[in-house]
Amino acid sequence: MVVLQPAWNRYVLSSASHPSREDSAQSLKLFSSSVVNTYEFVSPLPHKHLQRTSWNHWQLRDVVLCPSQRPELYSIYRCNVDRYDIQKQQSTRVLGDLDFDPVSLAIGGDFIVAGGQRAELAVARLSDPCAPTVVQSGGSINNMVALDQSRSAQPRRRFRDSAAFIEDGVTNLNIMNNSTMPRLVVCNNDHTVRLMSLPDLHLVTELKFPTAINYAAISPDGTKMCVVGDSNEVFLFNKRGDDFEKIASLTASNDASFSCDWNQGSQYFAVGSQDGYVTVWDIRSQQKMVQLETFQHGRSRGACRNVKFSPSGSIDLLAFSEHTSYVNIVDTRSFEKRQVLCASNPESIPHGDVMDNAVQAAFSIIDSPSMMRQDLQITGLRFAPDSSALFVGLEESILEYTVDKIGRYSFSTSEII
């Protein structure tokens, strides 16, 4: 049986298919078996939580967090950080009336940290958030902040004998701080990734890059770090405690990248780029596994702003959000099955593996998906820690999509073979 491919599935590319610098000589190769919206990994009709969120920088869209097994979300709204109780459907202000509009947010253990556009860092304890410490961390925009959940004590053996060295364009400064206090990772527009101790915000390690840095992700096993910024380079590091060793510089697409993430097994990492591509690598070979294009392909509405793997269980999903309205969910067992969610109108995209000629013709006429609905700004994307739900932040609400965990635990005969 011939499966008619929807118009938006034109560019689901294999590892050799996108004409970047490292593979421009290779020919395009389509995943001909890749089908969009044949599968429902999540329920297409979400539950709407009336919790407002805001993006305070047009390119930074990671302001919704689900940091623990407790049924609660944290999000940025204007100059505030709110906690939303999912079960009670009640919102509580955690950090209120900050002197700056946060663009990044991190929560881990008892700490909450918000980063601003003029190097501001607001640090507080969740157990007593009334009096946050606000400092200027140096540099420019704190594009991303994150809590390093891996073991932070200084290792017995360093990657280098010197506390400061330059390797392949990246300057590594390690202060040799033996403290076991929690670590804060800060990505800044001044070309740095800083590792700082909490709550005192002392500098522990500083990595300097040839470009502004937008995002960094430490692997779940704590041994690797992926860094992306305003170029198409992807910087890959070994990590041991507070020490980092650059092991590779890879090429994503042809534009800047604003998000990256690791799968729960720490063997795959994905990078979302502004030109509408998501690239996935296998750390073991450092080769591209697949390159996927967003539904609204291109660097305007289709720019990829956020990419997240399902963090637990045998769910094996990769979600990535676009600049407006659309979220893509991909099966990471084969990367050949995709579900597309439209946050502005869940029923605007037809489902099923075959569309009749009339429907196919109608959708081929609509070259721009924006003609089908009103654009909604997506502010964040996050799986629940147990992978039971996917949360999508909008300006007026947060949408909760239920993951079909039973379906993901089931395998077809061909998949088992």
N, C-alpha and C positions, 0 to 999 in steps of 0.2 A: 504494500500500500504506500502510495506517495503522500508524504506529509507536506502540506503547503506551509511555507515559512512566512510568519508575519513580517511586515516591512521593517520593523525595528530590530530584526534579528540579523541584519546584513553583516554586522561586523563582530562576530564572536570568533576570535582569532586564536590560532595555536601559538606555541612559544616562538615560532619563527615568522610570524605573520605581520607584525607591525613594523613599518619601515623606519626604525630608529637607527642611530649611528652604528650600533654593533651588528645589525642584521639587515641593513638596507639592500644588500645584494641578494637577499633571499626572496623567493616568490611568495605571494599571498597564498594562504591555505586556510579554507574555511572549515570549521567544525560542522559538517553537513548534517550531523545527527542532533545538533543542539536545537532544542525547541523551547520557545518562550511561552509561559503560561499554560503549558500542558499539565503542570503539577501545582498543587497547593501545599507548600511547605508550612504556610501559616494561613489562618483564616483570613480571607480577603476583606471581611467586615470587622473593623476594629471597635474596641470600646474606647470612647472618648472621655478623657479626664480634663476637666475644665481648669487646667493649670497653665497660666500664660508663661511664655518664655520669650527671650529676645536675643538676637544676634547683634553684638555691639561692634563687630567688624565684619564686613561683607564676605570675607573669604574664610573666616574662622567659625565653623559650625559644629562644635562639639561641646554643647552646654547642657546636656542632659546626662545625668549619671545614675546608675543603679548599683551602688557600691557593695551591698551586702545581701545576705539572704533575707533580711527583713523586708517586708512589702512597702518600700518607700523609694522615692525618687528625689534627687537634688537637681536643681536647675537655676540658671541665671535669668533674672528679669530686671532689666534696666541696671540700677546700681545696687541690686540686692541678690541674695542667694536664698532660695526657698526650699523647704523640705515638704514633700507631698506624701501623705499617707494613702496608699493605694486602696486599702480596705475601707478606711473611714472616709476617703475622698475629701480629706481636709488638708489645708496648706498652712505651714508655719514658717515664719521668717526666721532664718538662721543668722545671716549677715545682712543687716539693714542699713540703708543710707550710707554706703561707702563713699569715699571722696573721689571715686573713679568708677567708670563703667567696666566691669570685668569682661574679658574676652576668653578666659580659660579658667578651668575649675578642676580641682583634684580633691579626693577624699580617700583616706586610708587610716585604719585604726581609729584613733581619737582625733585626728587632725583634719581640718578643712583648709584649703588654700585657694585663693582666687588671684589671677594675674591680670594686669591691666596694660593699656597701650603705651604708657610712659614708664615702663619697667616696675610698676607697682606690684607688690606682693602683700596680700592680706592673709595672715595666718591666725587661726584660732583653734581651740579644742572644742569638739562637738559637745563635750560634757559641760563646757562653760564658754559659749560663743559670744557672750555679751561685750567683751573687750578685746577685739582682735588687734594683733600687732600689724601695723602697716609700714612697710619700708620701701625704699627705692633700691632695687637689686642691681642697678646698673644696666646700661645698654638702652634698648628701645622697647618694642612691643614684646611682651611675654606671650608668644603665640600659643604655647602649650605648657601646662604644668601637670606633673604626675607624681604619685608616691611610688617609690621603688619598694615593692613588696618582697624582693628577694633579700637574702642575707647581706647585710650592709657592712659587716666588720671587715677590716683590712686583711687581705689574705697573707699567708706566710710568705708566699713567693709571688713577686710582681712579674708582669710581662716584660718590663724594662728595668734596668738597674738605676737609670736616671729618673728623677721626679718630673722632669720636663723634657719632651722630645718632639720633633716634627717628623711625621711619617706620611708621605704621599699627600701633602697639602693640608693635613690636619695636625694642629698643634695640640698636644696633650700635656696638661699641667695637673699634677697630682700633689695635693698638699700633705699627704701622708697623715691624715687625721685618723687616729685609731678608735675614735668614738663609735659606739654601737647604737647611737641615736638613729631614728628613722631618717631616710634620705628623700629629698625632694629633687625631681628632675625638672629643669626649666629650659625651654627652647626659646631663644630670643632672636630678634631681627638683627642683632649686632654680630651675627655669624657664630654664635656660641651655643653649646649645651653645657649647662652647669649642674653639678651635683652638689646639693647643699644639705647640711644637717638641720634637723628640726628638734626643738622649736627655735633654736638660736640663729638659724640661717647663716651659719658659717660656711664659707666655700670649702668644699672637699676636693672636687675635681672639676677642671674646666677643659672642654674640647673646643678648639677654634677651627672653623670651616671656611672654605672659599666663597660661601654664599649664606644668605639669611636662612635660618633654620625654622621650619614650621611645625615639625612633629618628630617625636622619637618614641619608639616602643621597645620595651624590654621583654624578652621572651618569657613565658611562664616558668621555665626552669631556671631563669636568672642567669643564663650563660651567654646570651647574645643581645645585641641591641641594633635596631634598624633606625636610621636617621634620614629624613627627607627635608627639602627646602625649596628655595626659589630657582633651582636649576632642575634638570632632568636626572641628576645624579642621585643614587641611593647609596648611602654609606653604611657599611656593615661592620660590626665590631664584635670581638670576643669580650666577655665581661667576667671579671673575677673580683667579687667584692666591689671596691671603689675604683678598681683599675680597669682600663679599657685598652684594647689592642685592635687597630683597624686591620681587617682581613680582606676587604674587597670594596671596590667602587663600581656599582652597576648602573645600567641605564634603564630607566622606566619607559617613558614615552618621549614626547618632544616638548614638554612644558613642565612648569613647576608642579610640585606635589604637596598636598596638605594633610594627608593622613596615611598611617600605616598600622598594621596589626599582625600579630602572630596567631596561628591556630593553637589549640590547647596542648598539642603534642610537641610544640616548639620546632617542628620540622618545616612548616610552610610559613611564609610571610607575604603579605599583600600590600601594595602601594596604590593609592588613589590619586590620580593626576588631574590637573585643571583642564586638559584638553579632552576629557571624557573617557579616559582609559583606566582600567584597574589591571595591574600586572601582578602575577603570583609566581613566586620562586620556591624551589626546593633548596633548603639550606645545605643539604648534603652534597648537591652537585653545583649549587649556585647558578643553575640554569633556569630560564623562564619555563614555567609549566604551561601557562596560558595567559592570554591577554584578552580582556573583555571590554566591550564598549558599552557606555551607558545608553539608556533608552532614548534620551534626547541628544544623541551624539553631538559632540562639539563643546567648545569652551565657554558657552554662555549658559543656557539653562541646563545643559548636560554635563557641566563640570562636576567631577566627583569631589565631594567635600568630606566624606566620612566613610571609612571602611572598617567593618567589624566581623571577626569570626565568632561563631557560637562558642562560648567559653567552657562548656562542660558536657558530659554525656556523649553518647554516640549520635549526636544530632548532625554534625558535619555540614554546617551551612556557612556561607559567606554573604553578608549583607553590605550593600553600599548605597549611599544616598547621593542624590543629584542636587544641584543648586536650588532647583524648585521642584516641588510636587511629587517626584518619583523616587521610589526605593526599589532596588533590585536584590533578589535573594537567589543565590546559586548553590547547587548541590556540589560540595567539594569532593565527593567520591569520584566523580567523573568530569565535572565542570561542563556537562552537556545538557543540564536541565536548569531552567531559570523561571522564577516567578517575578512579575513586575507589579508593584503596588502603586496606585495613584492616590495620594493623600487627599487630593481635592475632590475626587469622585471615584470611590472604590469600584463602581460598576462601569467605568468608561473604557476598560480594556477587555476585549472578549477572551473567554477561556475556552480551552479545548485544543486537541492536537490537530484538528482540521477545520479550516474556515471555508465556507462555500464561496463560489466565485464572486457573488454580489458583495459579500462582506469584505472579501480580500480587495476587490476593486475600490470599495469605499474607503478603506484604510490606506490604500496606496495613494489615493488622491490627497489625503491629509498628510503632507510631507512634514509638517511641524505639529507634534503632539499638543502644543500649547493651544491649538485651535479648538481642542475638545473640552477645555475647562479653564477655570481661572487659576493662574499661578499662585501657589502657596510657598512661602519661604520655609525651608526645612532647617531647623536650628540644631538638631542633634539626633543621634542614632545610637541605641544601646540594647544589647541583649540582657535579659535577667541573668543573674549568676548561675541559675540552674537551667538556663536555656529554654525555659518554659514560655517565654514571651519576648517579643521584640517591641521596643518603645521608639516612637518617632516623634521628635519635638517639632511643634509648629508654633507660630506666634500666639495663637489664641487657645491652644490646647496641646495635650500630649496624647498621642494615639497608642493604644496597646493592642498588638496583634498576637493572638494565641498561636504558639508553635504546635504543630501536629507531631507531638513526641512519639505517639504510638506508631504513626506512619513512618517516622524516621527510624524507629527501631526495627521495622520490617524490611526485608530484602526480597527482591524478586529472584526467581530461579536463575536468571542470567547474571544477576549481580553476585549471587553466592558462588556460581561457577567461575 
